[in-house]
């Protein structure tokens, strides 16, 4: 086969090269959740290798580089596990991998072991095998077995990821995840990317029986994954999510803190003053990092002040202000035409369900019950 290059091949190769640069940038980023960025970088490298291999085989350049012939075959089995681990880190306080997480990579390792005899063949033997493969009207048995396994494998992870998204969305609505819209947007984009990639892979397996002339699927895969990477660079994962959802921590957490009592007192006064006068809690996307930046206070010091001096978690601290503000609005006759949802959004909640749950936690009743009881009391007082 005579090697060739077309526009799609060039775009895919440029995308693969861009992916490697993006992965390097993600690893170099010092802000945000660095562990999540490292997992995302590994995912992008995986995709870049897969796309490069697909281009070599489609354009015939695999005959120029025969040792690359089957090198990319195990990498599709890494995509699902890396997406799962990235989402898990993004939506939880896990900052390391456990030994059992190695099980996620068994399919990729099994694929590599199966292909090991091919990897150790000479260039001449690989060229002969490729020549036979490319003269057949359809792909060989290995292609169909591997493609079916990849589609099924990714579908399994897609189901798990969608369940994780559903659970995380519920946490956000309850106010247990700090109301972080940026994180929720990333997770939704991630699941949308999973759906696009899986459908594209299914269509390629089911409809494109030659699988040598279609570079649109790798290009699509590149686009969604690189979009995820740029989203992570533009709005990195909130590093403080785990801190926000914790209750008051034990003393050893801050045993190495450089926060002096005098500075803590000054920071506390500044925090309470800003919360009362500027009302930053009305921002539905407020998190520990945003508030620390607004106050010009180190994130760790702000966390320590809220946890130790105010004896609250960050989420409870912010939500207490939101609930008090909501009470004032619910009792204000001039706002009686406001719906409960409108008031919830005004004070910083992202959904009515989250508002109801948090309000009941702090006030012992739902916002509607609170408003009705106040109305009833005022009505009785007029007689």
C-alpha positions in Angstrom: 0.0 0.0 0.0 1.3 3.4 -0.9 1.3 5.8 2.1 -0.6 9.0 1.7 -1.8 11.9 3.8 -5.1 13.8 3.5 -6.7 16.6 5.5 -8.3 14.3 8.1 -5.0 12.6 8.7 -3.1 15.8 9.1 -5.8 17.2 11.5 -5.6 14.0 13.6 -1.8 14.1 13.8 -1.9 17.8 14.8 -4.5 16.9 17.4 -2.3 14.1 18.8 0.7 16.5 19.0 -1.5 19.2 20.6 -2.7 16.6 23.1 0.8 15.8 24.2 1.5 19.5 24.7 -1.7 19.8 26.6 -0.9 16.9 28.8 2.5 18.5 29.6 0.7 21.7 30.5 -1.7 19.9 32.8 1.1 18.2 34.6 2.9 21.5 35.0 -0.1 23.4 36.5 0.5 24.1 40.2 -3.0 25.3 41.0 -6.2 23.3 41.4 -6.4 19.6 41.9 -3.1 18.4 40.6 -3.8 14.7 41.1 -6.9 15.0 38.9 -4.9 17.0 36.3 -2.3 14.1 36.2 -5.0 11.6 35.6 -6.5 13.8 32.8 -3.0 14.1 31.3 -2.7 10.3 31.2 -6.0 10.1 29.5 -5.0 12.6 26.9 -1.7 10.9 26.2 -3.6 7.6 25.8 -5.9 9.2 23.3 -3.0 10.8 21.4 -1.2 7.4 21.1 -4.4 5.8 19.9 -5.1 8.5 17.3 -1.5 8.3 16.0 -1.8 4.6 15.6 -5.1 4.9 13.8 -3.6 7.4 11.4 -0.6 5.2 10.7 -2.8 2.3 9.9 -5.3 4.2 7.8 -2.8 6.1 5.7 -0.5 3.1 5.1 2.4 4.7 7.0 2.3 1.6 9.2 4.3 -0.1 6.4 7.0 2.6 6.9 6.9 2.0 10.7 5.9 -1.7 11.0 6.8 -1.9 14.7 3.9 0.5 15.4 1.4 -1.8 13.7 -0.3 -3.1 16.9 1.3 -0.8 19.5 -1.9 1.3 20.0 -4.3 -1.6 20.3 -4.3 -1.9 24.2 -4.8 1.9 24.7 -8.6 2.0 24.1 -8.9 -0.2 27.2 -7.3 2.6 29.3 -9.9 5.2 28.4 -12.7 4.0 30.5 -10.7 3.4 33.7 -9.0 6.8 33.4 -12.3 8.6 32.8 -13.7 6.8 35.9 -10.7 7.7 38.1 -10.7 11.3 36.9 -14.4 11.6 37.8 -13.9 9.9 41.1 -11.1 12.4 42.1 -13.1 15.3 40.7 -16.2 14.5 42.9 -14.6 13.1 46.1 -11.8 13.7 48.5 -9.7 10.8 47.1 -6.2 12.1 46.3 -4.4 8.8 45.6 -4.9 5.4 44.1 -5.5 2.2 46.1 -4.0 -1.1 45.2 -7.3 -2.4 44.0 -7.5 0.3 41.4 -4.9 -1.6 39.5 -7.7 -4.0 38.6 -9.1 -1.4 36.2 -6.1 -1.8 34.0 -6.2 -5.6 33.7 -8.0 -5.6 30.3 -5.4 -3.3 28.8 -2.6 -5.5 30.2 -4.3 -8.6 28.9 -4.5 -7.1 25.4 -0.8 -6.2 25.6 0.1 -9.7 26.7 -1.9 -11.3 23.9 -0.1 -9.1 21.4 3.3 -9.7 22.9 4.3 -12.3 20.3 3.6 -9.8 17.6 5.6 -7.1 19.3 8.7 -9.2 19.3 8.5 -10.2 15.7 11.0 -8.8 13.2 10.1 -5.9 10.9 9.9 -8.3 7.9 7.5 -10.6 9.7 5.3 -7.7 10.6 5.3 -6.4 7.1 4.3 -9.8 5.8 1.4 -9.9 8.2 0.3 -6.4 7.3 0.4 -7.2 3.6 -1.9 -10.1 4.1 -4.2 -8.0 6.3 -4.4 -5.2 3.8 -5.2 -7.5 0.8 -8.3 -8.9 2.6 -11.7 -7.4 1.7 -12.5 -7.0 5.4 -10.7 -6.8 8.6 -9.4 -9.9 10.3 -10.9 -11.7 13.3 -8.7 -9.8 15.8 -10.2 -6.5 14.7 -13.8 -7.7 15.4 -13.0 -9.3 18.7 -11.0 -6.4 20.0 -13.6 -3.8 18.7 -16.4 -5.7 20.4 -14.5 -5.9 23.6 -13.6 -2.2 23.5 -17.2 -1.2 22.9 -18.5 -3.4 25.7 -15.7 -2.4 28.1 -16.3 1.3 27.6 -20.1 0.9 27.9 -19.6 -0.7 31.3 -17.6 2.3 32.5 -20.1 4.7 30.9 -22.9 3.2 33.0 -20.8 3.6 36.2 -19.8 7.2 35.3 -23.4 8.1 34.7 -24.4 6.7 38.1 -21.6 8.7 39.6 -22.8 11.9 37.9 -26.4 11.3 39.1 -25.1 10.9 42.7 -22.9 14.0 42.5 -25.8 16.0 41.1 -27.9 15.0 44.0 -25.1 16.1 46.4 -24.9 19.5 44.7 -28.7 20.0 45.0 -28.6 19.1 48.7 -25.8 21.5 49.2 -23.4 18.8 50.2 -20.9 19.6 47.5 -20.4 23.2 48.1 -22.7 24.3 45.3 -19.8 24.2 42.8 -21.4 24.8 39.4 -17.9 24.7 37.7 -17.3 21.2 38.9 -20.8 20.0 37.9 -20.3 21.5 34.5 -17.0 19.6 34.1 -18.7 16.4 35.1 -21.6 16.8 32.7 -19.2 17.6 29.9 -17.2 14.5 30.8 -20.3 12.2 30.6 -21.3 13.9 27.3 -17.9 13.1 26.0 -18.3 9.5 27.1 -21.5 9.2 25.3 -20.1 10.7 22.1 -17.1 8.5 22.1 -19.0 5.3 22.8 -21.6 6.0 20.1 -18.9 6.8 17.6 -17.0 3.6 18.5 -20.2 1.6 18.1 -21.0 3.1 14.7 -17.5 2.4 13.5 -17.7 -1.2 14.6 -21.2 -1.8 13.3 -21.1 0.2 10.0 -17.5 0.6 8.9 -16.5 -2.9 8.0 -13.2 -1.9 6.4 -12.2 0.6 9.2 -9.3 1.8 7.2 -10.8 4.9 5.5 -12.6 6.5 8.4 -10.5 9.0 10.4 -13.6 11.0 11.5 -14.0 8.9 14.6 -10.5 9.5 16.0 -10.9 13.2 15.2 -14.1 13.3 17.1 -12.5 11.5 20.0 -9.6 14.0 20.0 -12.0 17.0 20.0 -14.0 16.0 23.0 -11.0 14.9 25.1 -9.0 18.0 24.3 -12.1 20.1 25.1 -12.2 18.5 28.5 -8.5 19.3 28.9 -8.9 23.0 28.0 -11.9 23.1 30.4 -9.7 21.8 33.2 -7.0 24.4 32.3 -9.5 27.2 32.2 -11.4 26.3 35.4 -9.4 23.7 37.4 -11.1 21.4 39.8 -11.8 23.0 43.2 -9.1 21.8 45.4 -11.1 22.6 48.5 -14.1 20.5 47.8 -13.0 17.9 50.3 -12.5 20.6 53.0 -15.8 22.1 52.3 -17.8 19.0 53.0 -15.9 18.0 56.1 -17.1 18.6 59.6 -14.8 20.2 62.2 -11.5 18.5 61.6 -9.2 17.0 64.3 -6.4 19.1 65.6 -3.5 17.3 63.7 -4.9 18.7 60.4 -3.5 22.1 61.3 -0.6 21.2 63.5 1.9 22.6 61.0 -0.1 25.7 60.3 1.7 29.1 60.2 -1.4 30.9 61.3 -0.7 32.9 64.5 -3.5 33.8 67.0 -3.2 37.5 66.2 -3.5 36.9 62.5 -6.4 34.5 63.1 -8.2 37.1 65.1 -7.7 39.7 62.3 -8.8 37.2 59.6 -11.9 36.2 61.5 -13.0 39.8 61.9 -12.4 40.5 58.3 -14.3 37.4 57.3 -17.4 38.1 59.4 -17.4 41.8 58.2 -17.3 40.8 54.6 -20.0 38.2 55.0 -22.3 40.8 56.6 -21.6 43.8 54.4 -20.8 42.3 51.0 -22.9 39.2 51.2 -20.6 36.9 49.0 -22.8 33.9 50.0 -25.4 35.0 47.4 -22.9 33.7 44.7 -24.2 30.2 44.0 -20.7 29.1 42.9 -19.0 30.4 46.1 -16.3 28.0 47.4 -13.4 28.2 49.8 -11.0 29.3 47.1 -13.2 32.1 45.8 -13.8 33.5 49.2 -10.1 33.2 50.2 -9.2 35.1 47.1 -11.8 37.8 47.8 -10.5 38.2 51.3 -6.8 37.9 50.3 -6.4 35.1 52.8 -4.6 31.8 52.2 -7.0 29.0 51.5 -5.7 26.8 54.3 -5.9 29.7 56.8 -9.5 30.5 55.9 -10.3 26.8 56.2 -8.7 26.7 59.7 -10.5 29.8 60.8 -13.9 28.4 59.8 -13.2 24.9 61.2 -11.4 25.8 64.5 -12.5 29.3 65.5 -16.1 29.2 64.2 -16.4 25.4 64.7 -18.2 24.8 61.4 -17.6 23.2 58.1 -17.3 25.7 55.2 -20.6 24.6 53.7 -22.5 25.0 56.9 -20.9 28.4 57.5 -22.0 29.7 54.2 -25.4 28.1 54.2 -26.2 29.6 57.6 -25.9 33.1 56.1 -28.0 32.0 53.2 -30.7 30.7 55.4 -30.8 33.8 57.5 -31.0 36.0 54.4 -33.8 33.7 53.1 -35.7 34.1 56.4 -35.6 37.9 56.0 -36.9 37.7 52.4 -39.6 35.2 53.3 -40.8 37.5 56.1 -40.7 40.7 53.9 -44.2 41.6 52.8 -42.8 43.5 49.8 -41.5 40.1 48.5 -44.6 38.1 49.1 -45.0 37.7 45.4 -41.6 36.0 45.1 -41.6 32.3 44.7 -39.6 30.1 47.0 -37.3 29.2 44.1 -36.7 32.9 43.3 -35.7 33.6 46.9 -33.5 30.5 46.9 -31.6 31.8 43.9 -31.4 35.2 45.3 -29.6 34.0 48.4 -27.2 31.7 46.6 -28.8 28.2 46.3 -28.7 26.5 42.9 -31.9 24.5 43.2 -35.1 24.4 45.2 -34.4 20.9 46.5 -31.0 22.1 47.9 -32.7 25.1 49.5 -35.4 23.0 51.1 -32.9 20.5 52.5 -30.5 23.1 53.9 -33.2 25.4 55.2 -34.9 22.5 57.1 -31.5 21.5 58.5 -31.0 25.0 60.0 -34.5 26.2 60.7 -36.3 22.9 61.5 -38.9 23.4 58.7 -39.1 24.0 55.0 -39.1 27.5 53.5 -42.8 27.2 52.6 -43.7 26.0 56.1 -41.7 29.0 57.5 -43.5 31.5 55.3 -46.9 30.0 56.0 -46.3 30.0 59.8 -45.3 33.6 59.7 -48.3 34.5 57.6 -50.6 32.7 60.0 -49.0 34.3 63.0 -49.5 37.8 61.5 -53.1 37.0 60.6 -53.8 35.9 64.2 -52.2 39.0 65.4 -54.5 41.3 63.6 -57.6 40.1 65.5 
